[in-house]
């Protein structure tokens, strides 16, 4: 019995699947066992045709291909090449040497790439299981970005068979290095984007909101913009993507993996993701789910990036309340009868809303048409526990024709880098906005006088323990932007000014 390896997804993580063959005397038959879906069962015809087209005799025996472990549901057409190679080399003295094999077969024996291949290979590599792999030639360019793996590209079934017959004389592909600007951070490179497709220079006025956006980006803090229609809430939110902290190689690959899982061709740009679901989205599309299996949702697709909710109060209350746990715990568990899957949700949450249903409450020229009851109902759509998860809340100014442009995205991005260097200098691995309670005590300590200010603010405004910690995190980021090693009184006062009351 010969054996090679492949893989299949369980949630967003892949599991190793061993592919074994058995040849027995009896009436000729061909079966694939191991809980494979329809696409795997259909591979029998592709394997037969590909072997015949390449002058390999399909043996007249009882052939069984087993996909182990048998309790893992398997799907995908990338198992085709494994089965065909094992059948073709049944009588050959071949050492497969724990190779992983991936590839869909055409009827003529052509080896094709599948949409989930990159995500599958990356997940197996991150789990430390995959070291050598046979893959389609067409996938080599993007797969070669994955480090510590020997990739061997093949274009046809015949080429793959000759590779194993020739005692592995083919050289693996060269590892591709990212050709992006980077800054050196201790023992790793942090890559960043220099193409500011949307620039803060286009935003006129709104200096307070831009200041808050810079603080939010530097510390990866959740932020809420409130203001009249057309004042620039969405404009600023969409530009935040370009000034976020740089990414290391693993984070870029994780972003590419999420793209592949969604069916989008990975770009490998050092740009954090930006997800912008509409307020009519269903809970399953936001959080993931499905009746037969847990699928990834918008909040998990935004991991390490931005999840933006525009017109926040119009989102259903059950979605906003369900958002509280993943914002706090940075992970979400999707439980179904057939599966339980945990997704990371390490996101920066951005929201925008009007001050009232008609939007004119803060406008100086236009009068508000809403009654007090309508305004109260509108604001009551957002519960206090949900708002407590927001680090920064900023009230936008009314736009004016005299407003001028100020800082560009490049200038703001430079300040974010400076704050990052200060954070790295104190050996802090997490962004300020993602610090745990222990991290707050270690990195966000304040003097006795500032503790008194914080205590008084807590009593006057009814700040919860979570709100106090978030205030300290924002103050730490403001201090970093001001190149201060300690949180001073002015940093704490500014941080308190961003709390929603």
Secondary structure, 3 states (H helix, E strand, C coil): CCEEEEEEEECCEEEEEEEEEEEECCCCEEEEECCECHHHHCHHHHHHHHHHHCCCCCCCCEEEEEEECCCCCECCCCCHHHHHHHHHCCCCCCCCCCCEECCEECCCCEEECCCCHHHHHHHHHHCCCCCEEEEEHHHHHHHCCCCCCEEEEECEHHHHHHHHHCCCCCCCCCCCCCCCCEEEECCEEEECCCCCCCCHHHCECCHHHHHHHHHHHHHCCCEEEECCCCCCHHHHHHHHHHHCCCECHHHHHHHHHHHHHCCCCCCCCCCCCEECCCCCCCHHHHHCECCCCCECCHHHHCCCCEEEECCHHHCCHHHHHHHHHHHHHCEEEEECCCCEEEEECCCEEEEEECCCCCCCCCCCCCCCCCCHHHHHHHHCCCCHHHHCCCCEEEECCCCCCCCCECCCHHHHHHHHHHHHHHHHHCCCCCCHHHCCHHHHHHHCCCCHHHHHHHHHHHHHHCCCHHHHHHHHHHHHHHHHHCCCCCCCHHHHHHHHHCCCC
